Amino acid sequence: MWTSPSPSLTRRGLLGAGGAVALGALISACGGGGDGKSAASPSGGAWTFTDDRGTAVRLKSRPTRVVGYVGVLAALYDFGVDRQLVGVYGPTKLKDGKPDPQAGNLPVDRLTIIGNAYGEFNIEKYASLRPELLVDNMFVRDELFYVPAESKDKIYALAPQAAISAGSVALPKPIERTAALAAALGADLKSAKVTAAKARFDKAVESLRAAAKANAGLKVLAASASPDLFYASSPGKNTDLIYFKELGVDLVVPDKLGQDGYFEDLSWENAGKYKADVIMLDSRTQALQPKDLGSKPSWKDLPAVKAGQVIAWQPEPRFSYEGCAPIIEALAQTIRTAKRTG
């Protein structure tokens, strides 16, 4: 359980199942804390939220200074959380100063960036923001993404944390939990913007289900590329892949996964180990893109590449209906029109 730190401490100079639930039920659960997970008074009364570690955050009032991982803030922003967001870490800006795609619609120029890449977390800058709540995703249980392990104790001492599980659960779950956190922070889940995004998401889901059924047997591989390795991703760990598989997409299942179970490391010589008609390729800034892979003969020899059936994949979707609907729509369109390569 996390309670408000003492004023003396805060002043120290220390350095991703089966369809989304109905919004009505979600709003009911979030608004009054009826599920025991969250409660907040819009007038500034006591605030509680139980995160996906089972940690109960208890504060004297709703937090007004929230810092977090870029993907979580982007999703909260989609749900209507705005002025409380003051600081961000993770891939936020590109080298040219434009927002990173992972930032979604975030007003990044208004936020203080305390780290823009993995391993970057300026604790002194974080402390200067006087954070009241840190929000993050967990792709591995009890590990807050992009929070450096070697300095996490100093970071955690400055403010309580709310973590949303984003691994080994189907996509609707982290969306629902992020929505619950947004509601606890004061967002209106009944707004026209949110309800329209939910309707678009639901329509996209049914479109993907229908496309997968109509083109049954089409093999899809989710992968990521680096200079030395080709990573084949598991549909048993990535929250979006778990859901796509539930909807009928025939995803390749790697058989020699790494310790965390997310992917299998393949040398470029063995990049063709798994036959696929479609490749979903990691489109994050840190991953190599098709234009970068021309020097890899094994890449050009892959059947999906030859067929022009490579699409962008976001292994870290922002967990909002607005963020995920376009991703599902694009995948549905690809599966609907893709051809078998073997």
Backbone torsions as a table, in degrees:
resi	resn	phi	psi	omega
1	MET	NA	142.5	-179.3
2	TRP	-118.6	128.6	173.9
3	THR	-118.9	169.6	-178.1
4	SER	-57.0	132.2	176.5
5	PRO	-70.3	159.0	179.0
6	SER	-69.0	151.7	179.0
7	PRO	-56.1	-35.2	-177.8
8	SER	-66.1	-35.2	-179.7
9	LEU	-70.7	-43.3	-176.2
10	THR	-67.3	-19.5	-179.1
11	ARG	-88.6	-8.9	-178.3
12	ARG	-64.3	150.2	-179.2
13	GLY	-82.9	54.2	178.5
14	LEU	-82.8	125.8	-179.1
15	LEU	-10.8	NA	NA
16	GLY	NA	NA	NA
17	ALA	NA	97.0	166.2
18	GLY	77.0	31.3	173.2
19	GLY	100.9	145.2	-178.1
20	ALA	-73.0	147.5	178.9
21	VAL	-71.2	160.3	178.6
22	ALA	-63.6	140.1	-178.5
23	LEU	-60.6	-34.2	-177.6
24	GLY	-60.3	-44.3	179.3
25	ALA	-66.1	-38.8	-179.9
26	LEU	-64.2	-43.7	179.8
27	ILE	-62.6	-41.3	180.0
28	SER	-62.0	-42.2	-179.0
29	ALA	-68.2	-37.0	-175.6
30	CYS	-79.0	-39.3	-167.5
31	GLY	-64.4	-43.7	-176.3
32	GLY	-114.8	8.6	-180.0
33	GLY	70.4	27.2	-176.3
34	GLY	-63.3	-22.2	179.2
35	ASP	-94.4	4.9	-179.6
36	GLY	78.1	3.7	-175.9
37	LYS	-92.4	-34.1	-177.2
38	SER	-154.3	153.3	174.4
39	ALA	-158.0	143.0	-179.6
40	ALA	-156.3	147.9	176.4
41	SER	-105.5	123.1	179.4
42	PRO	-62.4	-18.3	-179.4
43	SER	-88.5	2.8	175.9
44	GLY	103.1	16.4	178.2
45	GLY	-75.2	-172.9	-177.5
46	ALA	-57.5	145.5	-176.5
47	TRP	-128.0	133.2	175.6
48	THR	-135.2	150.5	173.0
49	PHE	-154.2	129.8	177.0
50	THR	-101.7	118.7	-174.4
51	ASP	-87.7	-172.7	-173.5
52	ASP	-82.4	1.2	167.0
53	ARG	-88.1	-9.3	-172.6
54	GLY	86.5	10.4	179.7
55	THR	-83.6	125.5	178.1
56	ALA	-92.8	116.4	176.1
57	VAL	-91.1	125.9	179.6
58	ARG	-126.0	120.0	-179.9
59	LEU	-126.6	160.8	-178.9
60	LYS	-69.6	-24.7	178.6
61	SER	-154.9	168.8	178.7
62	ARG	-59.3	131.3	-178.5
63	PRO	-64.1	137.7	179.5
64	THR	-113.2	-3.6	178.6
65	ARG	-130.1	98.3	-173.3
66	VAL	-112.3	130.5	175.7
67	VAL	-119.3	145.9	-179.6
68	GLY	-169.0	174.8	174.9
69	TYR	-65.1	142.5	-171.0
70	VAL	-55.7	-40.6	-178.1
71	GLY	-65.6	-37.4	179.1
72	VAL	-69.9	-44.8	179.6
73	LEU	-62.4	-39.7	179.9
74	ALA	-62.2	-39.9	178.9
75	ALA	-69.7	-43.2	177.8
76	LEU	-60.5	-39.0	178.8
77	TYR	-62.8	-40.4	177.2
78	ASP	-59.8	-34.5	-179.3
79	PHE	-81.8	-9.1	175.5
80	GLY	115.4	3.1	174.7
81	VAL	-80.9	129.5	-171.9
82	ASP	-137.0	-79.5	-169.2
83	ARG	-66.2	-18.6	178.4
84	GLN	-72.2	-19.8	-176.3
85	LEU	-79.3	120.3	-175.1
86	VAL	-123.2	-23.2	-176.9
87	GLY	-147.7	152.8	-173.8
88	VAL	-143.3	150.4	171.4
89	TYR	-138.9	162.6	-172.2
90	GLY	99.1	177.3	-174.8
91	PRO	-61.9	100.0	-173.6
92	THR	-111.1	-41.5	179.2
93	LYS	-128.1	144.4	174.3
94	LEU	-80.1	173.2	-178.8
95	LYS	-61.2	-28.6	-180.0
96	ASP	-85.6	4.8	177.5
97	GLY	90.3	-8.5	178.5
98	LYS	-76.7	156.6	178.9
99	PRO	-61.5	138.4	172.2
100	ASP	-66.7	145.3	178.6
101	PRO	-53.4	-29.6	179.9
102	GLN	-68.3	-16.3	179.2
103	ALA	-77.8	-10.7	178.2
104	GLY	56.7	-126.4	-178.6
105	ASN	-98.1	10.2	-177.6
106	LEU	-56.3	139.3	172.8
107	PRO	-78.5	74.5	-169.5
108	VAL	-62.3	-29.3	-179.5
109	ASP	-69.2	-18.4	178.4
110	ARG	-87.0	-20.3	-174.9
111	LEU	-92.6	150.2	173.1
112	THR	-85.4	123.0	-179.7
113	ILE	-91.6	117.8	-177.6
114	ILE	-102.9	4.5	176.7
115	GLY	175.5	135.0	-174.7
116	ASN	-118.4	0.2	-178.9
117	ALA	-148.9	166.9	-178.9
118	TYR	-60.1	133.3	-179.2
119	GLY	90.7	-11.3	178.9
120	GLU	-93.2	122.4	175.1
121	PHE	-158.9	101.3	-177.1
122	ASN	-82.2	101.0	-172.7
123	ILE	-69.7	-34.8	177.7
124	GLU	-63.8	-42.1	178.0
125	LYS	-65.7	-40.0	177.6
126	TYR	-60.8	-45.7	179.7
127	ALA	-62.2	-36.6	-178.1
128	SER	-66.4	-20.0	179.2
129	LEU	-78.6	-6.3	-177.6
130	ARG	51.4	56.5	-175.4
131	PRO	-65.3	141.5	174.8
132	GLU	-106.4	-18.5	178.5
133	LEU	-156.8	136.4	173.5
134	LEU	-108.8	129.9	-179.5
135	VAL	-120.4	142.1	-175.0
136	ASP	-158.9	167.1	171.6
137	ASN	-99.4	157.2	172.3
138	MET	-122.0	113.5	173.0
139	PHE	-91.0	-23.3	171.5
140	VAL	-122.4	135.0	-173.2
141	ARG	-53.6	133.6	176.2
142	ASP	66.9	11.0	175.8
143	GLU	-114.6	112.0	178.5
144	LEU	-76.8	126.2	-172.1
145	PHE	-63.3	133.7	177.2
146	TYR	69.4	7.0	171.5
147	VAL	-91.4	115.0	-175.5
148	PRO	-60.5	129.1	-177.2
149	ALA	-59.5	-35.7	-175.0
150	GLU	-72.7	-16.0	-179.5
151	SER	-125.0	12.8	-174.8
152	LYS	-63.7	-34.2	-178.7
153	ASP	-63.9	-40.5	177.6
154	LYS	-67.0	-38.5	179.4
155	ILE	-67.2	-45.7	-177.6
156	TYR	-65.7	-25.2	-178.8
157	ALA	-70.4	-18.9	-174.2
158	LEU	-85.9	-25.3	-178.4
159	ALA	-164.7	154.2	174.4
160	PRO	-67.7	162.6	-178.6
161	GLN	-125.1	146.2	171.4
162	ALA	-121.1	117.3	-175.3
163	ALA	-113.3	135.2	179.0
164	ILE	-108.8	125.6	-179.8
165	SER	-69.2	128.4	-177.2
166	ALA	-129.0	19.0	178.3
167	GLY	-132.6	143.1	176.7
168	SER	64.6	19.4	174.2
169	VAL	-132.3	150.2	-178.8
170	ALA	-71.5	151.3	-172.0
171	LEU	-47.1	-42.8	-178.4
172	PRO	-59.0	-29.6	-175.6
173	LYS	-64.3	-53.4	178.1
174	PRO	-63.8	-28.4	175.2
175	ILE	-65.1	-46.2	-179.8
176	GLU	-62.3	-41.6	-178.3
177	ARG	-70.1	-36.3	175.9
178	THR	-66.9	-38.6	176.2
179	ALA	-62.6	-39.2	178.2
180	ALA	-63.0	-41.8	177.3
181	LEU	-65.4	-41.8	178.8
182	ALA	-60.9	-43.3	179.1
183	ALA	-63.0	-41.1	178.3
184	ALA	-63.4	-28.5	178.5
185	LEU	-86.3	2.7	173.3
186	GLY	108.0	2.2	-179.3
187	ALA	-70.2	149.0	178.5
188	ASP	-97.9	101.5	-178.1
189	LEU	-75.6	-5.7	176.3
190	LYS	-93.5	1.6	-178.3
191	SER	-61.5	155.5	-179.7
192	ALA	-60.4	-37.4	-178.5
193	LYS	-63.1	-46.0	-177.4
194	VAL	-71.4	-43.0	-178.8
195	THR	-66.6	-34.4	176.6
196	ALA	-67.4	-40.1	178.7
197	ALA	-65.0	-38.9	178.0
198	LYS	-63.9	-42.0	179.0
199	ALA	-64.0	-40.9	178.1
200	ARG	-64.7	-41.1	178.2
201	PHE	-60.1	-49.3	-179.2
202	ASP	-59.9	-41.1	178.4
203	LYS	-64.7	-40.8	179.4
204	ALA	-64.0	-40.5	179.0
205	VAL	-59.6	-46.7	-179.8
206	GLU	-66.8	-33.1	177.1
207	SER	-64.8	-42.4	179.1
208	LEU	-67.7	-41.4	178.5
209	ARG	-58.5	-44.7	-179.3
210	ALA	-66.8	-40.6	-179.4
211	ALA	-65.0	-42.3	-179.9
212	ALA	-64.5	-37.6	178.3
213	LYS	-68.7	-40.1	-177.7
214	ALA	-71.1	-27.4	-178.3
215	ASN	-120.1	46.1	-177.0
216	ALA	-58.4	139.9	179.0
217	GLY	93.9	-9.1	176.0
218	LEU	-67.4	120.9	-176.1
219	LYS	-88.0	130.3	-177.7
220	VAL	-123.1	130.2	177.5
221	LEU	-115.4	126.5	172.0
222	ALA	-93.7	129.8	-172.9
223	ALA	-148.7	164.2	175.8
224	SER	-135.2	147.9	-175.4
225	ALA	-120.8	136.9	172.7
226	SER	-131.3	171.2	-178.7
227	PRO	-56.0	-35.4	-173.9
228	ASP	-106.1	-21.0	-172.4
229	LEU	-136.6	153.5	173.3
230	PHE	-116.3	120.5	-174.3
231	TYR	-101.1	121.2	175.2
232	ALA	-94.8	119.6	-170.7
233	SER	-90.8	150.0	-176.8
234	SER	-92.0	132.9	173.6
235	PRO	-80.7	8.9	176.8
236	GLY	-98.7	-7.1	-176.5
237	LYS	-122.1	-46.9	-177.8
238	ASN	-68.4	126.2	-172.6
239	THR	-59.7	-38.0	178.6
240	ASP	-71.0	-40.1	-179.1
241	LEU	-66.9	-37.3	175.5
242	ILE	-56.3	-45.1	-177.3
243	TYR	-70.6	-42.1	179.3
244	PHE	-60.7	-38.9	177.9
245	LYS	-64.6	-41.2	177.3
246	GLU	-60.7	-31.9	-179.6
247	LEU	-82.4	-1.4	174.3
248	GLY	109.1	-1.0	178.8
249	VAL	-69.5	131.6	-177.9
250	ASP	-87.5	87.0	-176.5
251	LEU	-89.8	139.0	176.2
252	VAL	-65.3	137.3	178.7
253	VAL	-111.0	107.2	178.4
254	PRO	-62.3	148.5	-174.7
255	ASP	-106.7	-1.7	178.7
256	LYS	-133.6	72.8	-175.2
257	LEU	-78.0	155.8	177.1
258	GLY	-74.2	-175.8	-173.0
259	GLN	-57.0	-42.1	-177.9
260	ASP	-83.4	-8.7	175.4
261	GLY	80.4	13.1	-176.6
262	TYR	-87.5	-33.6	-175.4
263	PHE	-159.1	164.7	172.8
264	GLU	-107.9	129.7	176.0
265	ASP	-78.4	125.5	175.7
266	LEU	-122.8	134.7	171.6
267	SER	-67.5	158.8	-179.9
268	TRP	-63.2	-27.3	176.5
269	GLU	-65.1	-26.0	-178.3
270	ASN	-108.2	18.7	-176.8
271	ALA	-61.7	-21.6	-179.6
272	GLY	-91.6	15.9	-177.7
273	LYS	-55.6	-41.8	-177.5
274	TYR	-107.6	123.4	-179.4
275	LYS	-79.3	130.5	-179.0
276	ALA	-143.4	143.9	176.4
277	ASP	-83.9	-29.0	-179.4
278	VAL	-132.7	137.7	172.8
279	ILE	-114.8	125.1	170.3
280	MET	-93.7	111.0	-173.4
281	LEU	-104.7	127.9	179.0
282	ASP	-46.3	119.8	-176.3
283	SER	-102.9	7.8	-179.9
284	ARG	-64.9	157.8	-175.4
285	THR	-56.5	-36.6	-174.6
286	GLN	-79.1	-8.3	-177.5
287	ALA	-99.7	150.6	175.7
288	LEU	-72.1	144.4	-179.1
289	GLN	-107.9	166.8	-178.7
290	PRO	-49.8	-37.3	-179.4
291	LYS	-66.1	-20.1	-178.6
292	ASP	-90.4	-6.9	-168.6
293	LEU	-105.8	11.2	-178.3
294	GLY	-60.9	-25.7	-178.4
295	SER	-84.8	-1.0	-179.8
296	LYS	-99.3	100.8	-178.8
297	PRO	-56.1	-37.4	-178.0
298	SER	-65.7	-29.2	177.3
299	TRP	-67.2	-47.8	-177.7
300	LYS	-66.0	-19.9	-179.2
301	ASP	-87.0	-10.1	-178.7
302	LEU	-66.5	133.8	-177.6
303	PRO	-54.6	-41.0	-179.1
304	ALA	-65.3	-35.7	178.8
305	VAL	-68.7	-44.7	178.2
306	LYS	-59.4	-35.7	-177.8
307	ALA	-83.9	-3.3	-178.2
308	GLY	69.0	31.3	-176.4
309	GLN	-114.5	54.9	175.1
310	VAL	-114.6	125.3	-179.3
311	ILE	-123.6	157.7	179.3
312	ALA	-70.4	140.0	178.4
313	TRP	-127.6	135.8	178.0
314	GLN	-111.0	93.9	-179.2
315	PRO	-60.8	-20.2	176.3
316	GLU	-117.5	72.3	176.8
317	PRO	-64.4	149.4	174.6
318	ARG	-79.8	130.1	-167.0
319	PHE	-83.5	70.2	172.5
320	SER	-139.1	160.5	177.4
321	TYR	-64.1	-38.7	179.0
322	GLU	-63.8	-37.5	-178.9
323	GLY	-74.7	-34.4	-172.8
324	CYS	-92.8	-26.1	-177.4
325	ALA	-56.5	-48.1	-179.1
326	PRO	-63.0	-32.5	178.8
327	ILE	-64.8	-45.3	-178.8
328	ILE	-69.0	-38.1	176.9
329	GLU	-60.2	-44.5	-178.0
330	ALA	-65.5	-41.1	179.0
331	LEU	-65.8	-41.3	178.2
332	ALA	-59.9	-42.8	179.7
333	GLN	-63.6	-42.0	179.8
334	THR	-63.5	-48.5	-178.0
335	ILE	-66.0	-33.7	179.9
336	ARG	-64.1	-34.4	-172.8
337	THR	-108.2	-10.1	-175.8
338	ALA	-67.8	151.6	179.0
339	LYS	-110.0	152.8	174.0
340	ARG	-68.8	141.6	-178.1
341	THR	-104.0	-7.1	-177.0
342	GLY	-127.8	NA	NA
